[in-house]
């Protein structure tokens, strides 16, 4: 069968959460795929000229719209749970749950109305009707739009990372550092054969391609809302071969003020939290691909100069 549209998977999405427990998005996708009888080929189908998988993308939008309606919630990245409103809707045993049903909920109606207003503004501009004057220059508007898109992309990246294994995360850190120009990992971290360790050092990477200096890595895939405290930094510092080598503590979580203060007092420890990690991945094209490019041109005054 054809891959269902996002609004044709609401019922399956809610049913996958009907036990009231938190579930990984990847598990929800697998259950929906099974219920819909999708083939391996259909699950691998991608959009033309894009790397996104069609089914994955549509499940993402199913979650987004159900969340806008207040039927599902999410307190941890990569996980979802059904709300009381979602349970009540399932209890009605409706023949079909679609956008028409979601319009019952005020939060969903407000979201749709906001989207319509945005579209109306676009139509208004296309009809040469004078739009509201912005107090920002066009290039500033573009920069702000790009910043917003990147913030949304960063959130998606962290959600996807949370669905992977700790071993994958350690490999990801090594791969990112290599993309940033550092030497390859001495431990040759791999997606498949590396097992996450509980010790203070998760990997060693050469600071330069010739291997003169080394950076010792602690890579922890923890929930973004978790605060990494001073004791974790002290444990990491104590695991370094000596007090002068470079250490990198990189995590999907955030750092407490005490942890940041401790790292600053040591001078040889660099902290990278989830937000900075996602920004580095976007900057160095790790886990992302270029979808669209716009070229902004300016007047070439030299062309019109009379020599």
C-alpha positions, 0 to 999 in steps of 0.5 A: 500500500502507499505510505499514508499521509500524516493525518491518516496516522493519528489513530495509530499514533495515539493507540501506540501510546494507549498504555499511558507510558512514555514511548520512544518515537522510533518504537511508535514508528515501528508500530505504525509501520506494522499496523499499516503493513508498510514494506521495507522498500516503502520505509526507505522511500525518500523525497525527490532530491532530499535525504528525508525518508517520507514515512519518517517525515510524515510520522514527525508531522503526525506527532507535531499536529497531535501535540498542537492539539494537546493529545500527546505530550513530550517531557524527554527528547525522543519520547512521547506520552498520551495526555488525558485529552488523548485518552478521552478521544481514543475512548470515543472509538471514532471511525476516523481521527483526522484534522477535522476531529483535531479542530475540536481543540482550541490550541490546534485551531489557534495553530491553524489560524496562525498558519493561515494568517502567515499565508494571507500575508504572503498572498497580500504581498504577491497581489502588490497590496502594501504590506505592513512595514517592518522595522528590520532591513531585508537582510536582517529578516533573512538572517532571523529566518535562517536562525529560526530554521537552524534552531528548529533543526537543532531541536530535531538533531537532538531528538534524533540523537536521543533515539540512538545508542550511547555507542553511536553518540560516542562515534558521532562525537569522534566523527564531528571532531574529525570534520572540524579538522582534528585528527582521527580517534586513536580508539577508532570509534565505530558505530557497530563495534564500539561499546560505551564505557562507564569510565571517565574517558570515552575516547582519545582524539589527536589534536592535529593530523600528525598526532602531536597532542591528544584530546581526552573525551568524555561523551555522555548522551543525557537528556537535555534537561539534565544538568551535569554538575561539578562532581561529574567534571571532577571525576572526568578531570581525575581520569585525565593522565595528568593535569595539563592535557586537554579534556573535552566533556561533550553531552546532549544535556546542559551544564550547571553553573558550578560545573562551568565554573569548575571547568573555567578554573582548570583552563584545560577542559572545554565543555560542549552542551547539547545546544552547542553540539547541535550548532556545531553539527549544523555548521560542519554538515554532520547529520544534516544536508543542504536542502535549499540555497538562496543567493543574495545579490547586491549592486556592483557599483564598480560595473557602473563606474566611468573609467 
